[in-house]
Amino acid sequence: MKCVVVGGGVIGLSIAYRLAQEGWQVELLDSQRVGRGASWAGAGILTASAMQGVDDPYELLRGYSHSLHKSWAERLLEETGIDNGFRRCGGWYVARSRAEKATLLAQASHWQEQGIGSKRVKVEGLFEDEPSLSQIQRLESDTAAWLVEDDCQLRNPRHLQALVQACLKLGVRIHESSPLQEINWKGEKVQSVSSPQGSIEADHFCFTAGAWTQRMLDQVGCPNGIMPVRGQMLLYQSPKPLLRRIINEGHRYLVPREDGYLLVGSCEEEVGFVCETTEVVLNSLQRWARSLLGDSLPGAPIRSWAGLRPGSYDGWPYLGRLSLHPNLWFAAGHFRSGLHLSCGTAEAMVDIMCDREPRVSLEAFRPDRGRTFQNG
């Protein structure tokens, strides 16, 4: 069996990797370099998730994927020698405004319902665990904080490098700088796809091109709400780690690496396919980081970048086969959770592509789930 995977981010690489393990012949196309899109640009946060007592399809998929990351990291290390930096570091959730506190209380209730271990901690406990946050103590004595021990992280560039090497070792043919130009049909089935490097025929075709999958679904007449949502990031470096755990406040976060790097993110901007940083947002992120870390934060970031996340109209990804086209598959629209959902997405997609019952049903995520709307 042969499959062409179009899109070389974490979703496409993960599906290609699992298909190759199943003995399929796989060719992967990417318009640029593999592993350099939104998957590379993120922070590698894997928020605590559970499957027990959960019936929401998205939460089931998230819990399933969360449970797989440790074993995937171990397997990729064994196969490639690349350590993707997976570790169970825990995460602090901080609230300083009244609105943030109300939101965090609701989140704490959600954790409790799902059996995710969390505890409210007096602010002194936060500062004892993370002395670098003492700037908050000086300025705001009524800060609320929760600790979630099962939050994890990995270093997404290393994870992507490991996936690329694992795919190559399994015989996956990777074509970079090969944008999709044309879909060629034979009846209701896709016969081949064309790129500047030529035409490739296959038994199955799986489109996993992140935000750009919107245009591919449009080409096959499937209404969809995939849209690019820009995020911007800063990277700092210090001689030793400034923090032990991930720090979350609203949609913004600090992610410490063990070698002294510190990621600061992020924002959500609907600006179309414009992938570049802006001074306004970067300055805002710097001010926010300094409001937490004070003088502990190095004077200036060493790097900044932007990425385009594949958002969707209902917040759910598009996963599965198009009903009218029996050999055409889609896996895109994971928004901020592509890396987190990648293992579960790949396992479930490959199960149904191999005519097996998946551990988590993808029925609710089908690409033609029948709603009409206008693309943003």
C-alpha positions in Angstrom: 0.0 0.0 0.0 1.3 3.5 -0.9 0.3 6.8 0.6 1.3 10.4 -0.3 1.3 12.7 2.7 1.1 16.4 1.8 2.5 18.6 4.6 5.6 18.0 6.6 4.7 19.4 10.0 4.3 17.3 13.2 1.0 15.8 12.0 2.2 14.8 8.6 5.5 13.5 9.9 3.8 11.5 12.7 1.3 9.9 10.2 4.1 9.1 7.7 6.2 7.6 10.6 3.3 5.3 11.7 2.3 4.3 8.2 5.9 3.3 7.4 6.0 1.3 10.6 2.9 -0.5 9.2 4.9 -1.4 6.1 3.3 1.2 3.8 5.3 2.9 1.1 5.2 6.6 2.0 6.1 9.8 0.1 5.9 13.1 1.9 5.7 16.5 0.1 6.3 19.9 1.7 6.2 23.3 0.1 9.3 24.4 2.1 11.5 22.5 4.6 9.9 19.7 6.6 9.4 20.4 10.3 9.7 24.2 10.0 6.1 25.5 10.2 3.8 26.1 13.1 5.0 22.8 14.7 8.5 24.2 15.0 7.4 27.6 16.1 5.5 26.5 19.3 6.7 26.1 22.8 6.2 22.3 23.2 3.7 22.5 26.1 1.8 19.3 26.8 -0.9 20.2 29.2 -2.2 17.6 31.7 -5.1 15.5 30.1 -7.2 12.6 31.1 -9.5 10.0 29.5 -11.3 8.7 32.6 -14.8 10.1 33.1 -14.6 12.0 29.8 -17.1 11.7 27.0 -16.2 14.8 25.0 -14.5 13.6 21.7 -11.9 16.4 21.8 -10.9 15.7 25.4 -10.7 12.0 24.7 -8.3 12.6 21.8 -6.3 14.9 23.9 -6.1 12.5 26.8 -5.2 9.6 24.5 -2.4 11.6 22.8 -1.1 12.9 26.2 -0.7 9.3 27.4 1.4 8.4 24.3 4.1 11.1 24.4 6.4 9.5 26.9 6.5 6.2 24.9 6.9 8.0 21.6 9.8 10.0 23.1 11.5 6.8 24.3 11.0 5.0 21.0 12.3 7.9 18.9 15.4 8.2 21.2 16.1 4.5 20.7 15.6 4.7 16.9 17.4 7.9 16.2 19.5 8.8 19.1 17.7 12.2 19.4 16.4 13.2 22.8 13.3 15.3 22.2 13.4 16.8 25.7 10.2 15.3 27.0 9.9 15.7 30.7 7.1 15.9 33.3 7.9 19.4 34.7 4.6 20.5 36.0 2.9 23.8 35.4 1.9 26.8 37.5 -1.3 28.7 36.6 -1.3 32.2 37.8 -4.0 34.8 38.0 -3.6 38.4 39.0 -6.7 40.1 37.7 -10.3 39.5 38.8 -11.3 38.1 35.3 -8.2 35.8 35.3 -9.1 34.5 38.7 -12.7 33.7 37.6 -11.4 31.9 34.5 -8.9 29.9 36.6 -11.6 28.9 39.1 -13.6 27.4 36.2 -10.5 25.7 34.9 -9.8 24.2 38.3 -13.4 22.8 38.3 -12.7 21.3 34.9 -9.5 19.6 36.2 -11.4 18.2 39.2 -14.1 16.8 36.9 -11.5 15.0 34.8 -9.5 13.7 37.7 -6.5 15.8 36.7 -4.4 16.4 39.8 -4.3 20.1 40.7 -4.1 22.1 43.9 -4.5 25.7 44.8 -1.4 26.9 46.5 -0.9 30.0 48.7 1.2 32.6 46.9 4.1 32.0 49.3 4.2 28.4 48.1 4.5 29.7 44.5 7.5 31.9 45.4 9.1 29.2 47.4 8.9 26.9 44.3 9.8 29.6 41.8 12.0 32.3 43.6 12.4 34.2 40.3 8.8 35.2 40.5 9.4 37.3 43.6 8.6 40.4 41.4 5.0 39.5 41.8 5.3 39.3 45.6 6.6 42.8 45.7 3.8 44.2 43.5 0.7 42.1 44.0 0.0 40.2 47.2 -3.4 38.7 46.1 -2.1 36.6 43.3 -3.9 33.2 42.9 -2.0 30.1 41.9 -2.7 26.5 41.0 -0.1 23.8 40.5 -0.7 20.9 38.0 2.0 18.3 38.4 1.3 16.4 35.2 2.0 19.2 32.7 4.8 18.1 30.5 7.0 19.7 27.8 9.2 18.6 24.9 11.5 20.6 22.6 9.6 20.7 19.4 12.5 21.3 17.1 14.2 18.2 18.4 11.0 16.2 18.3 10.6 17.1 14.6 14.2 16.3 13.9 13.7 12.9 15.5 10.5 12.3 13.4 12.4 13.2 10.2 15.2 10.8 11.0 12.9 8.0 12.0 10.9 8.5 8.8 14.1 8.4 6.7 15.3 5.2 8.4 11.9 3.6 7.6 12.2 4.5 3.9 9.9 7.5 3.7 10.8 9.6 0.7 10.7 13.3 1.7 10.3 15.9 -1.0 11.1 19.4 0.2 10.3 22.6 -1.8 7.5 20.7 -3.5 4.3 22.6 -3.1 1.1 20.8 -4.2 0.1 22.1 -7.7 -2.7 19.8 -8.9 -4.9 17.0 -7.7 -5.5 14.5 -10.5 -8.7 12.4 -10.4 -9.9 9.1 -11.7 -13.6 9.0 -11.0 -14.2 9.8 -7.3 -10.7 8.7 -6.4 -7.5 10.7 -6.4 -5.1 9.1 -8.9 -2.0 11.4 -8.3 -0.8 14.7 -7.1 1.5 17.0 -9.0 4.4 19.2 -7.7 7.3 20.9 -9.4 9.2 17.6 -9.0 6.6 15.7 -11.0 3.5 13.6 -10.5 3.1 10.9 -7.9 0.5 8.2 -8.0 -0.6 6.3 -4.8 -3.4 4.3 -3.3 -4.1 6.9 -0.7 -3.5 10.6 -0.2 -3.4 12.4 3.2 -3.4 16.2 3.4 -1.8 17.5 6.6 -0.6 21.0 5.6 -1.8 23.0 8.7 -3.5 26.3 7.9 -2.8 25.8 4.1 -5.1 22.7 4.2 -8.0 25.2 4.0 -7.1 25.7 0.3 -6.9 22.0 -0.3 -10.3 21.3 1.2 -11.6 24.2 -1.0 -10.2 22.5 -4.1 -12.2 19.4 -3.4 -15.4 21.3 -2.7 -15.5 20.7 1.1 -16.6 23.8 3.1 -14.3 24.3 6.0 -13.4 26.8 8.6 -9.6 26.3 8.8 -7.9 29.7 9.2 -4.3 30.9 9.9 -3.9 32.4 13.4 -0.6 34.0 14.0 1.4 33.6 17.2 4.6 35.4 18.1 7.4 34.2 20.4 10.5 35.4 22.2 13.6 33.4 23.3 15.8 34.4 26.2 19.0 32.8 27.4 20.6 32.8 30.9 23.5 30.9 32.4 21.1 28.7 34.4 17.3 28.0 34.3 15.2 30.8 35.7 12.3 28.6 36.4 11.6 24.9 37.3 8.1 24.7 35.8 5.9 26.2 33.0 4.2 29.4 34.1 0.8 30.1 32.5 -1.2 33.3 32.8 -4.2 33.4 30.5 -3.0 32.6 27.0 0.6 33.6 27.8 3.3 31.4 29.1 6.9 31.0 30.1 8.6 27.7 29.3 12.0 27.0 30.8 14.5 24.7 29.2 17.1 22.9 31.3 20.0 24.6 29.5 18.9 28.1 30.4 16.7 29.0 27.5 13.4 30.5 28.2 10.5 30.8 25.8 8.0 33.6 26.1 4.7 33.5 24.3 2.2 34.1 22.8 -0.6 35.9 21.0 -3.5 35.1 18.7 -3.9 37.3 15.6 -6.1 36.7 12.6 -4.0 38.4 9.9 -4.3 35.9 7.1 -1.1 34.2 5.8 1.2 36.9 7.1 4.0 35.1 9.1 6.1 37.9 10.5 6.7 39.5 13.9 5.5 42.9 15.0 7.2 45.3 17.4 3.9 46.0 19.2 3.3 42.3 20.2 7.0 41.6 21.0 7.2 44.6 23.3 3.9 43.5 25.0 5.4 40.0 25.6 8.6 41.5 27.0 6.6 43.7 29.4 4.5 40.8 30.5 7.6 38.6 31.1 9.3 41.3 33.1 6.2 41.8 35.2 6.7 38.3 36.4 10.4 37.9 36.5 11.6 41.5 37.1 15.4 41.9 37.0 15.8 38.1 36.7 14.8 38.3 33.0 17.9 39.0 30.8 18.0 42.4 29.2 17.0 41.4 25.7 15.7 38.3 23.9 18.2 36.5 21.6 15.6 35.7 19.1 12.0 36.2 18.0 9.7 34.5 15.5 6.1 34.0 14.3 4.1 31.0 13.3 0.7 30.4 11.7 -1.5 28.0 13.7 -4.3 26.2 11.9 -7.4 27.4 13.7 -10.9 26.1 12.9 -14.4 27.5 13.2 -15.4 25.2 16.0 -12.0 24.7 17.6 -11.8 21.0 16.5 -9.5 19.5 13.9 -10.5 17.9 10.6 -9.6 14.2 10.8 -10.6 11.4 8.6 -11.7 10.5 5.0 -13.9 12.6 2.8 -17.1 10.5 2.3 -17.3 11.1 -1.5 -13.6 10.3 -2.1 -12.6 6.9 -0.6 -8.8 7.4 -0.8 -8.6 11.1 0.3 -7.8 11.8 3.9 -7.3 15.0 6.0 -5.7 15.8 9.3 -5.5 19.5 10.0 -6.9 22.3 12.1 -5.4 21.5 15.5 -4.9 25.2 16.4 -2.5 25.6 19.4 -2.5 21.8 20.1 -0.9 20.2 17.0 2.1 19.0 18.8 0.1 17.8 21.8 -2.5 16.0 19.7 0.0 14.6 17.1 0.6 11.2 18.6 -3.1 10.4 19.2 -4.0 11.8 15.8 -1.4 9.7 14.0 -2.4 6.5 15.9 -6.1 7.0 15.2 -5.7 8.0 11.6 -3.4 5.1 10.8 -5.9 2.7 12.5 -8.7 3.8 10.3 -6.5 3.9 7.2 -5.6 0.3 8.0 -9.3 -0.7 8.5 -8.9 -1.1 12.3 -11.1 0.3 15.0 -9.2 3.3 16.6 -8.8 3.6 20.3 -10.5 7.0 20.0 -13.3 7.5 17.5 -12.7 10.3 14.9 -16.3 10.4 13.8 -16.9 13.8 15.4 -13.9 15.3 13.5 -14.8 14.1 10.0 -13.7 16.7 7.4 -17.2 17.0 5.8 -19.1 17.2 9.1 -21.8 19.2 7.3 -21.8 22.7 8.6 -21.8 25.7 6.3 -20.0 29.0 7.1 -17.8 31.6 5.5 -14.0 31.2 5.9 -12.4 33.9 8.1 
